[in-house]
Amino acid sequence: MKAILTICSIVILTIPGLHAQKSINKFIDKHKQKQHSLAMTLPGWLIRTGFNQANKYAEDQDEKAIYEIGKHIKQLRFLVIEKEAKVPSSEITELIAYADRRDKLESYTTIRDGDTTVNVLMKEKDDKIKNLVIITSDNDHLAVVNIKADLPFEIFRAANFSFNQE
């Protein structure tokens, strides 16, 4: 009886994980098969290794502070679509709305310059950025970057970015 109860508990606990694929990842999976697209997933250890190597050659404290960001990235997944593989703007709008409703990603900012639109969405918890999504689109290109992270806000303050200066 105890073995059956243990097995049922494991099954019940893993079911939500099977259905929890993010809308951004579903979008990437759907469009990565297109002819002029490139999709890739980079694990956190690879990103941290690259940032650690770059940090060794940093010349000043501002550069080192920027490289500290890489230590908190758990996974980076991206999709780039070029040329004929256009994605309708209505599908991008639907993606952003669905990510907001289902994945609880908040729209942080939207920037428009001519035909180019950049949307930044993020999920934060306990003064940390847990998920950061950047969607850039124009007439013939689309880029989607999905970053899983554990980024404390203090890192951005310490990095001395131009938007931090008064």
Residue pairs with C-beta under 8 A, 6 or more apart in sequence:
22 99
22 103
22 131
22 146
23 95
23 98
23 99
23 102
23 103
24 77
24 95
24 99
24 103
24 105
24 133
24 144
24 146
25 77
25 146
27 79
27 95
27 144
28 39
28 77
28 78
28 79
28 144
28 146
31 37
31 39
31 79
31 81
31 85
31 87
31 142
32 38
32 39
32 79
34 81
34 85
35 84
35 85
36 81
36 82
36 83
36 84
36 85
37 79
37 80
37 81
37 82
37 85
38 79
38 80
39 77
39 78
39 79
39 80
40 77
40 78
41 75
41 76
41 77
42 75
42 76
42 77
43 75
44 73
44 74
44 75
44 76
44 148
47 70
47 73
47 76
48 70
48 71
48 73
50 70
51 67
51 69
51 70
51 71
51 73
52 67
52 70
52 71
54 67
54 70
55 63
55 64
55 67
55 68
55 70
58 64
58 67
62 159
62 160
65 155
65 158
65 159
65 160
66 159
68 155
68 158
68 159
69 151
69 155
69 156
69 159
72 149
72 150
72 151
72 152
72 155
73 147
73 148
73 149
73 151
74 148
74 149
74 150
75 147
75 148
76 145
76 146
76 147
76 148
77 145
77 146
77 147
78 143
78 144
78 145
78 146
79 142
79 143
79 144
80 141
80 142
80 143
81 87
81 141
81 142
81 143
82 140
82 141
83 140
86 140
86 142
87 137
87 142
89 137
92 119
92 135
92 137
92 142
95 135
96 107
96 119
96 121
96 135
99 105
99 121
99 133
100 106
100 107
100 121
103 123
103 131
104 123
105 121
105 122
105 123
105 131
105 133
106 121
106 122
106 123
106 124
107 119
107 120
107 121
108 120
108 121
108 122
109 118
109 119
109 120
110 117
110 118
110 119
110 120
111 117
111 118
112 118
114 138
115 138
115 139
116 136
116 137
116 138
117 135
117 136
117 137
117 138
118 134
118 135
118 136
119 133
119 134
119 135
119 136
120 132
120 133
120 134
120 135
121 132
121 133
121 134
121 135
122 129
122 131
122 132
122 133
123 129
123 130
123 131
124 130
127 152
127 153
128 149
128 150
128 151
128 152
128 153
129 149
129 150
129 151
129 153
130 148
130 149
130 150
131 146
131 147
131 148
131 149
132 145
132 146
132 147
132 149
132 151
133 144
133 145
133 146
133 147
134 143
134 144
134 145
134 147
135 142
135 143
135 144
135 145
136 142
136 143
136 144
137 143
156 164
157 164
